[in-house]
Amino acid sequence: MARLSKGRKKVEIVKMKNESNMQVTLSKRRAGLFKKASELYTLCGAEIAIVVFSPGKANKVYSFGQPSVELLVDRFLGRDLPPRNDDDRQNHLIRAHRNTGQRGLNKEFMDMQESFHKEKAVGKSLLESGRGA
């Protein structure tokens, strides 16, 4: 009896030309990648952060992290964090939540400080032009 399916075939690793096929492949492989990362975290206790940027028109960002992407990125960038607490598994969620609010306030402060410096420079130039006139 002859086989009806062709079975698995080796896929050549080159960028796909058809955007629709590319999006389908991205979603399937992304799910597989995130699943493998979760398994690695569960089996070995490795802390993992993955960020995937979607190509093409969609231009979406997908992320996966165990214990959390924010916590691991902050640690990677060397930002000050409270010491890790293995006894309290929820501690990282509290820190991540607190850091999210703090990050927003820091950004707002930096924006205000930048606009203050711009306004100060404008005031200084007006003073100088007033003295010259």
The first five atom37 places (N, CA, C, CB, O) and aatype in JSON, in Angstrom:
{
  "aatype": [12, 0, 1, 10, 15, 11, 7, 1, 11, 11, 19, 6, 9, 19, 11, 12, 11, 2, 6, 15, 2, 12, 5, 19, 16, 10, 15, 11, 1, 1, 0, 7, 10, 13, 11, 11, 0, 15, 6, 10, 18, 16, 10, 4, 7, 0, 6, 9, 0, 9, 19, 19, 13, 15, 14, 7, 11, 0, 2, 11, 19, 18, 15, 13, 7, 5, 14, 15, 19, 6, 10, 10, 19, 3, 1, 13, 10, 7, 1, 3, 10, 14, 14, 1, 2, 3, 3, 3, 1, 5, 2, 8, 10, 9, 1, 0, 8, 1, 2, 16, 7, 5, 1, 7, 10, 2, 11, 6, 13, 12, 3, 12, 5, 6, 15, 13, 8, 11, 6, 11, 0, 19, 7, 11, 15, 10, 10, 6, 15, 7, 1, 7, 0],
  "atom_mask": [
    [1, 1, 1, 1, 1],
    [1, 1, 1, 1, 1],
    [1, 1, 1, 1, 1],
    [1, 1, 1, 1, 1],
    [1, 1, 1, 1, 1],
    [1, 1, 1, 1, 1],
    [1, 1, 1, 0, 1],
    [1, 1, 1, 1, 1],
    [1, 1, 1, 1, 1],
    [1, 1, 1, 1, 1],
    [1, 1, 1, 1, 1],
    [1, 1, 1, 1, 1],
    [1, 1, 1, 1, 1],
    [1, 1, 1, 1, 1],
    [1, 1, 1, 1, 1],
    [1, 1, 1, 1, 1],
    [1, 1, 1, 1, 1],
    [1, 1, 1, 1, 1],
    [1, 1, 1, 1, 1],
    [1, 1, 1, 1, 1],
    [1, 1, 1, 1, 1],
    [1, 1, 1, 1, 1],
    [1, 1, 1, 1, 1],
    [1, 1, 1, 1, 1],
    [1, 1, 1, 1, 1],
    [1, 1, 1, 1, 1],
    [1, 1, 1, 1, 1],
    [1, 1, 1, 1, 1],
    [1, 1, 1, 1, 1],
    [1, 1, 1, 1, 1],
    [1, 1, 1, 1, 1],
    [1, 1, 1, 0, 1],
    [1, 1, 1, 1, 1],
    [1, 1, 1, 1, 1],
    [1, 1, 1, 1, 1],
    [1, 1, 1, 1, 1],
    [1, 1, 1, 1, 1],
    [1, 1, 1, 1, 1],
    [1, 1, 1, 1, 1],
    [1, 1, 1, 1, 1],
    [1, 1, 1, 1, 1],
    [1, 1, 1, 1, 1],
    [1, 1, 1, 1, 1],
    [1, 1, 1, 1, 1],
    [1, 1, 1, 0, 1],
    [1, 1, 1, 1, 1],
    [1, 1, 1, 1, 1],
    [1, 1, 1, 1, 1],
    [1, 1, 1, 1, 1],
    [1, 1, 1, 1, 1],
    [1, 1, 1, 1, 1],
    [1, 1, 1, 1, 1],
    [1, 1, 1, 1, 1],
    [1, 1, 1, 1, 1],
    [1, 1, 1, 1, 1],
    [1, 1, 1, 0, 1],
    [1, 1, 1, 1, 1],
    [1, 1, 1, 1, 1],
    [1, 1, 1, 1, 1],
    [1, 1, 1, 1, 1],
    [1, 1, 1, 1, 1],
    [1, 1, 1, 1, 1],
    [1, 1, 1, 1, 1],
    [1, 1, 1, 1, 1],
    [1, 1, 1, 0, 1],
    [1, 1, 1, 1, 1],
    [1, 1, 1, 1, 1],
    [1, 1, 1, 1, 1],
    [1, 1, 1, 1, 1],
    [1, 1, 1, 1, 1],
    [1, 1, 1, 1, 1],
    [1, 1, 1, 1, 1],
    [1, 1, 1, 1, 1],
    [1, 1, 1, 1, 1],
    [1, 1, 1, 1, 1],
    [1, 1, 1, 1, 1],
    [1, 1, 1, 1, 1],
    [1, 1, 1, 0, 1],
    [1, 1, 1, 1, 1],
    [1, 1, 1, 1, 1],
    [1, 1, 1, 1, 1],
    [1, 1, 1, 1, 1],
    [1, 1, 1, 1, 1],
    [1, 1, 1, 1, 1],
    [1, 1, 1, 1, 1],
    [1, 1, 1, 1, 1],
    [1, 1, 1, 1, 1],
    [1, 1, 1, 1, 1],
    [1, 1, 1, 1, 1],
    [1, 1, 1, 1, 1],
    [1, 1, 1, 1, 1],
    [1, 1, 1, 1, 1],
    [1, 1, 1, 1, 1],
    [1, 1, 1, 1, 1],
    [1, 1, 1, 1, 1],
    [1, 1, 1, 1, 1],
    [1, 1, 1, 1, 1],
    [1, 1, 1, 1, 1],
    [1, 1, 1, 1, 1],
    [1, 1, 1, 1, 1],
    [1, 1, 1, 0, 1],
    [1, 1, 1, 1, 1],
    [1, 1, 1, 1, 1],
    [1, 1, 1, 0, 1],
    [1, 1, 1, 1, 1],
    [1, 1, 1, 1, 1],
    [1, 1, 1, 1, 1],
    [1, 1, 1, 1, 1],
    [1, 1, 1, 1, 1],
    [1, 1, 1, 1, 1],
    [1, 1, 1, 1, 1],
    [1, 1, 1, 1, 1],
    [1, 1, 1, 1, 1],
    [1, 1, 1, 1, 1],
    [1, 1, 1, 1, 1],
    [1, 1, 1, 1, 1],
    [1, 1, 1, 1, 1],
    [1, 1, 1, 1, 1],
    [1, 1, 1, 1, 1],
    [1, 1, 1, 1, 1],
    [1, 1, 1, 1, 1],
    [1, 1, 1, 1, 1],
    [1, 1, 1, 0, 1],
    [1, 1, 1, 1, 1],
    [1, 1, 1, 1, 1],
    [1, 1, 1, 1, 1],
    [1, 1, 1, 1, 1],
    [1, 1, 1, 1, 1],
    [1, 1, 1, 1, 1],
    [1, 1, 1, 0, 1],
    [1, 1, 1, 1, 1],
    [1, 1, 1, 0, 1],
    [1, 1, 1, 1, 1]
  ],
  "atom_positions": [
    [[0.84, -1.18, 0.0], [0.0, 0.0, 0.0], [0.89, 1.25, 0.0], [-0.95, -0.01, 1.22], [1.84, 1.32, 0.77]],
    [[0.6, 2.22, -0.83], [1.42, 3.43, -0.97], [1.06, 4.44, 0.12], [1.22, 4.05, -2.36], [-0.08, 4.52, 0.57]],
    [[2.06, 5.21, 0.51], [1.84, 6.26, 1.51], [1.13, 7.45, 0.87], [3.18, 6.7, 2.15], [1.41, 7.82, -0.27]],
    [[0.2, 8.03, 1.63], [-0.5, 9.21, 1.14], [0.23, 10.5, 1.52], [-1.93, 9.24, 1.68], [0.23, 11.47, 0.75]],
    [[0.86, 10.52, 2.71], [1.56, 11.74, 3.14], [3.02, 11.65, 2.75], [1.42, 11.95, 4.66], [3.56, 10.57, 2.52]],
    [[3.62, 12.78, 2.67], [5.04, 12.84, 2.32], [5.93, 12.75, 3.55], [5.34, 14.13, 1.56], [7.14, 12.6, 3.43]],
    [[5.33, 12.83, 4.73], [6.11, 12.75, 5.96], [6.87, 14.04, 6.21], [0.0, 0.0, 0.0], [6.61, 15.07, 5.58]],
    [[7.77, 13.97, 7.12], [8.57, 15.16, 7.43], [9.65, 15.34, 6.39], [9.19, 15.06, 8.84], [10.25, 14.38, 5.91]],
    [[9.88, 16.59, 6.07], [10.96, 16.91, 5.16], [11.83, 17.99, 5.79], [10.42, 17.38, 3.78], [11.36, 18.77, 6.61]],
    [[13.07, 18.01, 5.41], [13.98, 19.02, 5.92], [13.59, 20.37, 5.31], [15.47, 18.66, 5.59], [13.4, 20.5, 4.1]],
    [[13.48, 21.38, 6.19], [13.12, 22.72, 5.75], [14.4, 23.52, 5.59], [12.14, 23.42, 6.75], [15.21, 23.6, 6.51]],
    [[14.57, 24.12, 4.43], [15.75, 24.94, 4.19], [15.62, 26.23, 5.01], [15.92, 25.25, 2.66], [14.57, 26.87, 4.99]],
    [[16.68, 26.59, 5.71], [16.64, 27.75, 6.59], [17.03, 29.0, 5.8], [17.58, 27.55, 7.8], [18.2, 29.37, 5.74]],
    [[16.04, 29.63, 5.21], [16.19, 30.9, 4.51], [14.93, 31.72, 4.81], [16.41, 30.7, 2.96], [13.9, 31.17, 5.17]],
    [[15.03, 33.04, 4.64], [13.88, 33.89, 4.91], [12.77, 33.58, 3.91], [14.27, 35.39, 4.84], [13.0, 33.45, 2.71]],
    [[11.55, 33.47, 4.43], [10.4, 33.17, 3.6], [9.99, 34.4, 2.8], [9.22, 32.66, 4.45], [10.13, 35.53, 3.28]],
    [[9.5, 34.18, 1.61], [9.08, 35.29, 0.75], [7.61, 35.62, 0.97], [9.33, 34.94, -0.72], [7.22, 36.79, 0.9]],
    [[6.79, 34.62, 1.22], [5.36, 34.81, 1.41], [5.11, 35.29, 2.85], [4.58, 33.49, 1.11], [5.38, 34.57, 3.81]],
    [[4.58, 36.52, 2.98], [4.4, 37.11, 4.31], [3.38, 36.35, 5.15], [3.97, 38.56, 4.18], [3.54, 36.24, 6.37]],
    [[2.36, 35.83, 4.53], [1.33, 35.08, 5.26], [1.94, 33.82, 5.87], [0.15, 34.71, 4.32], [1.72, 33.52, 7.04]],
    [[2.7, 33.09, 5.07], [3.37, 31.88, 5.58], [4.36, 32.23, 6.69], [4.1, 31.14, 4.44], [4.51, 31.5, 7.66]],
    [[5.02, 33.37, 6.53], [6.01, 33.79, 7.52], [5.33, 34.06, 8.87], [6.77, 35.06, 7.02], [5.86, 33.67, 9.91]],
    [[4.17, 34.72, 8.87], [3.46, 35.02, 10.11], [2.98, 33.74, 10.81], [2.27, 35.93, 9.83], [3.06, 33.62, 12.03]],
    [[2.49, 32.77, 10.01], [2.03, 31.5, 10.58], [3.2, 30.76, 11.21], [1.35, 30.62, 9.5], [3.1, 30.24, 12.32]],
    [[4.32, 30.71, 10.48], [5.5, 30.02, 11.0], [6.02, 30.7, 12.26], [6.61, 29.97, 9.93], [6.43, 30.04, 13.21]],
    [[6.0, 32.03, 12.26], [6.45, 32.77, 13.45], [5.61, 32.41, 14.66], [6.39, 34.29, 13.2], [6.15, 32.15, 15.73]],
    [[4.29, 32.39, 14.52], [3.44, 32.12, 15.68], [3.63, 30.69, 16.18], [1.97, 32.36, 15.33], [3.63, 30.46, 17.39]],
    [[3.79, 29.73, 15.27], [3.98, 28.34, 15.69], [5.34, 28.15, 16.36], [3.86, 27.39, 14.48], [5.43, 27.52, 17.41]],
    [[6.38, 28.69, 15.75], [7.72, 28.52, 16.31], [7.91, 29.32, 17.6], [8.77, 28.93, 15.3], [8.63, 28.89, 18.5]],
    [[7.26, 30.47, 17.68], [7.33, 31.27, 18.9], [6.71, 30.5, 20.06], [6.62, 32.62, 18.71], [7.26, 30.47, 21.16]],
    [[5.57, 29.89, 19.81], [4.91, 29.1, 20.86], [5.81, 27.95, 21.3], [3.54, 28.56, 20.37], [5.92, 27.66, 22.49]],
    [[6.45, 27.29, 20.35], [7.37, 26.2, 20.67], [8.58, 26.67, 21.45], [0.0, 0.0, 0.0], [9.03, 26.01, 22.39]],
    [[9.1, 27.83, 21.07], [10.26, 28.4, 21.76], [9.92, 28.75, 23.2], [10.76, 29.65, 21.01], [10.69, 28.47, 24.12]],
    [[8.76, 29.38, 23.4], [8.33, 29.74, 24.75], [8.08, 28.49, 25.59], [7.07, 30.61, 24.69], [8.38, 28.47, 26.79]],
    [[7.54, 27.45, 24.97], [7.28, 26.2, 25.7], [8.6, 25.56, 26.14], [6.48, 25.21, 24.81], [8.73, 25.11, 27.28]],
    [[9.57, 25.53, 25.25], [10.89, 24.96, 25.59], [11.56, 25.76, 26.71], [11.81, 24.92, 24.34], [12.17, 25.19, 27.61]],
    [[11.44, 27.09, 26.66], [12.02, 27.94, 27.69], [11.36, 27.66, 29.04], [11.88, 29.43, 27.32], [12.03, 27.62, 30.07]],
    [[10.05, 27.47, 29.03], [9.32, 27.16, 30.26], [9.77, 25.81, 30.83], [7.8, 27.15, 30.0], [9.94, 25.66, 32.04]],
    [[9.95, 24.84, 29.95], [10.42, 23.52, 30.38], [11.82, 23.61, 30.98], [10.41, 22.53, 29.2], [12.11, 22.98, 31.99]],
    [[12.68, 24.41, 30.36], [14.05, 24.58, 30.86], [14.03, 25.21, 32.25], [14.88, 25.44, 29.89], [14.79, 24.82, 33.13]],
    [[13.17, 26.2, 32.45], [13.02, 26.83, 33.76], [12.52, 25.82, 34.79], [12.06, 28.03, 33.66], [13.03, 25.77, 35.91]],
    [[11.52, 25.03, 34.41], [10.93, 24.07, 35.34], [11.92, 22.97, 35.71], [9.68, 23.45, 34.73], [12.05, 22.63, 36.88]],
    [[12.61, 22.43, 34.72], [13.52, 21.3, 34.96], [14.83, 21.72, 35.63], [13.83, 20.61, 33.65], [15.32, 21.02, 36.52]],
    [[15.39, 22.84, 35.21], [16.73, 23.21, 35.68], [16.76, 24.41, 36.6], [17.6, 23.48, 34.5], [17.77, 24.66, 37.26]],
    [[15.67, 25.15, 36.67], [15.67, 26.35, 37.49], [16.39, 27.52, 36.85], [0.0, 0.0, 0.0], [16.7, 28.5, 37.52]],
    [[16.66, 27.43, 35.55], [17.33, 28.51, 34.84], [16.37, 29.68, 34.69], [17.85, 28.04, 33.45], [15.2, 29.49, 34.38]],
    [[16.87, 30.88, 34.9], [16.04, 32.06, 34.71], [16.18, 32.51, 33.26], [16.45, 33.21, 35.7], [17.3, 32.67, 32.76]],
    [[15.05, 32.7, 32.58], [15.04, 32.91, 31.13], [14.21, 34.11, 30.76], [14.52, 31.67, 30.42], [13.13, 34.33, 31.33]],
    [[14.7, 34.91, 29.81], [13.92, 36.0, 29.23], [14.11, 35.95, 27.72], [14.37, 37.4, 29.82], [15.23, 35.9, 27.22]],
    [[12.99, 35.96, 26.99], [13.03, 35.93, 25.53], [12.16, 37.07, 25.02], [12.54, 34.55, 24.97], [11.03, 37.24, 25.47]],
    [[12.7, 37.84, 24.07], [11.93, 38.91, 23.43], [11.97, 38.65, 21.94], [12.51, 40.34, 23.77], [13.03, 38.47, 21.35]],
    [[10.77, 38.62, 21.31], [10.66, 38.34, 19.88], [9.96, 39.53, 19.22], [9.87, 37.02, 19.62], [8.88, 39.93, 19.64]],
    [[10.59, 40.09, 18.19], [9.99, 41.17, 17.43], [9.45, 40.59, 16.13], [11.02, 42.31, 17.14], [10.18, 39.95, 15.37]],
    [[8.17, 40.82, 15.88], [7.52, 40.31, 14.68], [7.95, 41.12, 13.47], [5.99, 40.34, 14.84], [7.97, 42.35, 13.52]],
    [[8.28, 40.45, 12.37], [8.69, 41.18, 11.17], [7.46, 41.66, 10.39], [9.57, 40.29, 10.27], [6.33, 41.3, 10.7]],
    [[7.7, 42.48, 9.39], [6.63, 42.89, 8.48], [5.75, 43.98, 9.05], [0.0, 0.0, 0.0], [6.17, 44.78, 9.89]],
    [[4.52, 43.99, 8.56], [3.57, 45.05, 8.9], [3.07, 44.96, 10.33], [2.4, 45.01, 7.95], [2.75, 45.99, 10.94]],
    [[3.0, 43.76, 10.88], [2.45, 43.57, 12.23], [3.3, 44.3, 13.26], [2.37, 42.08, 12.58], [2.76, 45.0, 14.12]],
    [[4.62, 44.16, 13.19], [5.57, 44.86, 14.04], [5.19, 44.78, 15.53], [5.68, 46.31, 13.61], [5.19, 45.8, 16.23]],
    [[4.87, 43.58, 15.99], [4.5, 43.38, 17.39], [5.69, 42.83, 18.16], [3.29, 42.41, 17.51], [6.64, 42.29, 17.58]],
    [[5.64, 42.99, 19.48], [6.69, 42.48, 20.35], [6.07, 41.43, 21.27], [7.36, 43.63, 21.18], [5.03, 41.67, 21.88]],
    [[6.73, 40.27, 21.36], [6.28, 39.2, 22.23], [7.41, 38.91, 23.21], [5.89, 37.91, 21.42], [8.59, 38.92, 22.84]],
    [[7.05, 38.67, 24.46], [8.09, 38.38, 25.45], [7.65, 37.25, 26.35], [8.42, 39.64, 26.29], [6.46, 37.02, 26.58]],
    [[8.64, 36.54, 26.86], [8.41, 35.45, 27.8], [9.54, 35.47, 28.8], [8.31, 34.06, 27.08], [10.7, 35.62, 28.41]],
    [[9.23, 35.34, 30.06], [10.28, 35.34, 31.06], [9.88, 34.57, 32.3], [0.0, 0.0, 0.0], [8.73, 34.62, 32.73]],
    [[10.84, 33.86, 32.85], [10.64, 33.16, 34.12], [11.8, 33.55, 35.01], [10.56, 31.59, 33.92], [12.93, 33.26, 34.62]],
    [[11.65, 34.16, 36.12], [10.42, 34.49, 36.8], [9.68, 35.66, 36.17], [10.71, 34.8, 38.23], [8.45, 35.64, 36.15]],
    [[10.37, 36.69, 35.63], [9.69, 37.74, 34.88], [10.71, 38.42, 33.98], [9.01, 38.78, 35.82], [11.9, 38.49, 34.31]],
    [[10.25, 38.91, 32.84], [11.15, 39.55, 31.88], [11.76, 40.8, 32.49], [10.39, 39.89, 30.57], [12.96, 41.03, 32.37]],
    [[10.93, 41.62, 33.15], [11.41, 42.88, 33.72], [12.52, 42.65, 34.74], [10.26, 43.64, 34.36], [13.55, 43.33, 34.73]],
    [[12.31, 41.68, 35.61], [13.29, 41.37, 36.64], [14.62, 40.94, 36.03], [12.75, 40.27, 37.57], [15.68, 41.39, 36.46]],
    [[14.56, 40.08, 35.02], [15.79, 39.57, 34.41], [16.49, 40.64, 33.59], [15.48, 38.37, 33.53], [17.72, 40.7, 33.58]],
    [[15.75, 41.48, 32.9], [16.37, 42.56, 32.13], [17.04, 43.56, 33.07], [15.32, 43.29, 31.24], [18.16, 44.01, 32.82]],
    [[16.36, 43.88, 34.16], [16.96, 44.79, 35.15], [18.25, 44.2, 35.7], [15.98, 45.08, 36.29], [19.24, 44.91, 35.85]],
    [[18.24, 42.91, 36.01], [19.45, 42.26, 36.53], [20.55, 42.25, 35.48], [19.14, 40.84, 36.99], [21.72, 42.46, 35.8]],
    [[20.18, 42.0, 34.22], [21.16, 41.97, 33.13], [21.8, 43.34, 32.93], [20.49, 41.5, 31.83], [23.0, 43.44, 32.68]],
    [[20.99, 44.39, 33.06], [21.49, 45.75, 32.87], [22.2, 46.29, 34.11], [20.36, 46.67, 32.5], [22.74, 47.4, 34.09]],
    [[22.19, 45.51, 35.19], [22.92, 45.89, 36.39], [22.22, 46.92, 37.24], [0.0, 0.0, 0.0], [22.87, 47.61, 38.03]],
    [[20.92, 47.04, 37.11], [20.18, 47.99, 37.93], [20.06, 47.45, 39.35], [18.78, 48.27, 37.34], [20.08, 46.24, 39.56]],
    [[19.95, 48.36, 40.31], [19.84, 47.97, 41.71], [18.52, 47.25, 41.98], [19.96, 49.19, 42.62], [17.45, 47.8, 41.71]],
    [[18.6, 46.06, 42.49], [17.41, 45.31, 42.87], [17.6, 44.75, 44.26], [17.12, 44.17, 41.85], [18.74, 44.53, 44.69]],
    [[16.52, 44.51, 44.97], [16.66, 43.85, 46.26], [17.23, 42.45, 46.06], [15.29, 43.78, 46.99], [17.04, 41.86, 45.0]],
    [[17.95, 41.9, 47.05], [18.53, 40.57, 46.88], [17.44, 39.52, 46.64], [19.37, 40.18, 48.11], [16.31, 39.64, 47.13]],
    [[17.81, 38.49, 45.89], [16.87, 37.42, 45.56], [16.49, 36.66, 46.82], [17.49, 36.47, 44.52], [17.33, 36.41, 47.68]],
    [[15.23, 36.3, 46.92], [14.73, 35.6, 48.09], [14.12, 34.28, 47.62], [13.69, 36.46, 48.87], [13.01, 34.27, 47.1]],
    [[14.84, 33.17, 47.8], [14.36, 31.87, 47.34], [13.22, 31.33, 48.19], [15.51, 30.87, 47.33], [12.42, 30.51, 47.73]],
    [[13.14, 31.78, 49.44], [12.08, 31.28, 50.31], [10.71, 31.78, 49.88], [12.34, 31.69, 51.76], [9.72, 31.05, 50.0]],
    [[10.64, 33.01, 49.38], [9.37, 33.61, 48.99], [9.29, 33.69, 47.47], [9.2, 35.02, 49.62], [9.88, 34.59, 46.87]],
    [[8.56, 32.77, 46.84], [8.49, 32.71, 45.38], [7.73, 33.91, 44.8], [7.81, 31.4, 44.94], [7.93, 34.26, 43.64]],
    [[6.86, 34.55, 45.59], [6.08, 35.68, 45.09], [6.84, 37.0, 45.22], [4.76, 35.77, 45.86], [6.39, 38.03, 44.71]],
    [[7.99, 36.97, 45.87], [8.75, 38.19, 46.11], [9.1, 38.89, 44.8], [10.01, 37.88, 46.89], [9.07, 40.12, 44.73]],
    [[9.44, 38.14, 43.74], [9.81, 38.75, 42.47], [8.64, 39.49, 41.84], [10.33, 37.69, 41.51], [8.84, 40.5, 41.15]],
    [[7.4, 39.02, 42.06], [6.24, 39.7, 41.51], [6.04, 41.05, 42.2], [4.98, 38.84, 41.67], [5.71, 42.05, 41.56]],
    [[6.25, 41.08, 43.5], [6.13, 42.33, 44.24], [7.18, 43.32, 43.77], [6.26, 42.08, 45.76], [6.88, 44.49, 43.54]],
    [[8.43, 42.85, 43.62], [9.51, 43.73, 43.15], [9.23, 44.23, 41.75], [10.85, 43.0, 43.19], [9.44, 45.4, 41.45]],
    [[8.76, 43.34, 40.87], [8.49, 43.73, 39.48], [7.38, 44.79, 39.44], [8.08, 42.49, 38.63], [7.48, 45.75, 38.69]],
    [[6.34, 44.61, 40.25], [5.25, 45.58, 40.29], [5.74, 46.93, 40.82], [4.1, 45.06, 41.17], [5.41, 47.98, 40.26]],
    [[6.52, 46.89, 41.88], [7.05, 48.12, 42.46], [7.98, 48.82, 41.47], [7.8, 47.82, 43.78], [7.93, 50.04, 41.32]],
    [[8.83, 48.04, 40.78], [9.76, 48.63, 39.83], [9.06, 49.22, 38.62], [10.76, 47.59, 39.38], [9.54, 50.2, 38.04]],
    [[7.92, 48.65, 38.23], [7.17, 49.18, 37.1], [6.69, 50.59, 37.43], [5.98, 48.26, 36.75], [6.84, 51.51, 36.62]],
    [[6.11, 50.77, 38.61], [5.68, 52.1, 39.03], [6.84, 53.06, 39.17], [0.0, 0.0, 0.0], [6.74, 54.22, 38.78]],
    [[7.92, 52.57, 39.72], [9.1, 53.4, 39.92], [9.69, 53.81, 38.57], [10.16, 52.65, 40.77], [10.12, 54.95, 38.4]],
    [[9.72, 52.89, 37.61], [10.24, 53.2, 36.28], [9.43, 54.3, 35.62], [10.25, 51.95, 35.41], [9.98, 55.19, 34.98]],
    [[8.11, 54.23, 35.78], [7.24, 55.26, 35.21], [7.5, 56.62, 35.82], [0.0, 0.0, 0.0], [7.57, 57.63, 35.11]],
    [[7.65, 56.65, 37.14], [7.95, 57.91, 37.82], [9.33, 58.44, 37.42], [7.89, 57.72, 39.34], [9.5, 59.65, 37.23]],
    [[10.31, 57.55, 37.29], [11.65, 57.98, 36.86], [11.62, 58.58, 35.47], [12.62, 56.79, 36.9], [12.27, 59.59, 35.21]],
    [[10.86, 57.97, 34.57], [10.76, 58.48, 33.2], [10.09, 59.85, 33.21], [9.96, 57.5, 32.31], [10.55, 60.77, 32.52]],
    [[9.03, 59.99, 33.98], [8.33, 61.27, 34.08], [9.26, 62.35, 34.64], [7.06, 61.14, 34.97], [9.28, 63.48, 34.16]],
    [[10.04, 61.98, 35.66], [10.99, 62.92, 36.25], [12.04, 63.34, 35.23], [11.66, 62.29, 37.47], [12.36, 64.53, 35.12]],
    [[12.59, 62.37, 34.48], [13.61, 62.68, 33.48], [13.05, 63.59, 32.39], [14.16, 61.39, 32.86], [13.74, 64.51, 31.93]],
    [[11.81, 63.34, 31.97], [11.18, 64.19, 30.95], [11.0, 65.62, 31.48], [9.82, 63.6, 30.53], [11.27, 66.58, 30.76]],
    [[10.55, 65.74, 32.73], [10.36, 67.07, 33.32], [11.69, 67.79, 33.48], [9.64, 66.95, 34.68], [11.8, 69.0, 33.27]],
    [[12.71, 67.03, 33.87], [14.03, 67.62, 34.05], [14.57, 68.12, 32.71], [15.0, 66.6, 34.69], [15.18, 69.19, 32.63]],
    [[14.35, 67.35, 31.65], [14.81, 67.74, 30.32], [14.09, 69.01, 29.86], [14.58, 66.6, 29.31], [14.71, 69.92, 29.33]],
    [[12.77, 69.06, 30.06], [12.03, 70.25, 29.64], [12.43, 71.46, 30.5], [10.5, 69.99, 29.74], [12.44, 72.59, 30.0]],
    [[12.75, 71.24, 31.77], [13.23, 72.32, 32.63], [14.53, 72.9, 32.09], [13.43, 71.82, 34.08], [14.69, 74.12, 32.03]],
    [[15.46, 72.02, 31.69], [16.74, 72.49, 31.15], [16.54, 73.25, 29.85], [17.69, 71.31, 30.92], [17.23, 74.24, 29.6]],
    [[15.6, 72.81, 29.02], [15.31, 73.52, 27.77], [14.75, 74.9, 28.07], [14.32, 72.71, 26.9], [15.16, 75.89, 27.46]],
    [[13.79, 74.97, 29.01], [13.19, 76.25, 29.37], [14.23, 77.18, 29.99], [12.02, 76.03, 30.35], [14.21, 78.39, 29.75]],
    [[15.13, 76.62, 30.78], [16.19, 77.42, 31.4], [17.1, 78.02, 30.33], [17.0, 76.55, 32.39], [17.5, 79.18, 30.43]],
    [[17.42, 77.2, 29.3], [18.27, 77.68, 28.21], [17.56, 78.79, 27.43], [18.65, 76.52, 27.27], [18.18, 79.77, 27.03]],
    [[16.25, 78.63, 27.21], [15.48, 79.66, 26.5], [15.47, 80.95, 27.32], [14.04, 79.17, 26.23], [15.66, 82.03, 26.77]],
    [[15.24, 80.83, 28.63], [15.25, 82.0, 29.51], [16.6, 82.71, 29.5], [0.0, 0.0, 0.0], [16.67, 83.94, 29.49]],
    [[17.65, 81.93, 29.51], [19.0, 82.5, 29.49], [19.24, 83.27, 28.2], [20.06, 81.38, 29.66], [19.81, 84.36, 28.21]],
    [[18.81, 82.68, 27.06], [19.0, 83.35, 25.77], [18.15, 84.62, 25.69], [18.66, 82.4, 24.61], [18.58, 85.61, 25.1]],
    [[16.93, 84.61, 26.27], [16.11, 85.81, 26.29], [16.75, 86.89, 27.14], [14.7, 85.49, 26.8], [16.72, 88.07, 26.78]],
    [[17.32, 86.5, 28.27], [18.02, 87.48, 29.12], [19.18, 88.13, 28.38], [18.52, 86.81, 30.41], [19.37, 89.34, 28.43]],
    [[19.96, 87.29, 27.7], [21.12, 87.8, 26.96], [20.69, 88.7, 25.81], [21.96, 86.65, 26.42], [21.32, 89.73, 25.55]],
    [[19.63, 88.33, 25.11], [19.17, 89.16, 24.01], [18.57, 90.46, 24.53], [18.14, 88.41, 23.15], [18.66, 91.49, 23.86]],
    [[17.95, 90.43, 25.71], [17.41, 91.65, 26.33], [18.5, 92.6, 26.76], [0.0, 0.0, 0.0], [18.35, 93.82, 26.67]],
    [[19.61, 92.05, 27.23], [20.73, 92.88, 27.65], [21.39, 93.55, 26.45], [21.77, 92.05, 28.42], [21.85, 94.69, 26.52]],
    [[21.43, 92.81, 25.34], [22.06, 93.34, 24.13], [21.22, 94.44, 23.47], [0.0, 0.0, 0.0], [21.76, 95.33, 22.82]],
    [[19.91, 94.37, 23.65], [19.03, 95.36, 23.04], [19.0, 96.57, 23.92], [17.6, 94.81, 22.81], [18.32, 97.55, 23.61]]
  ]
}
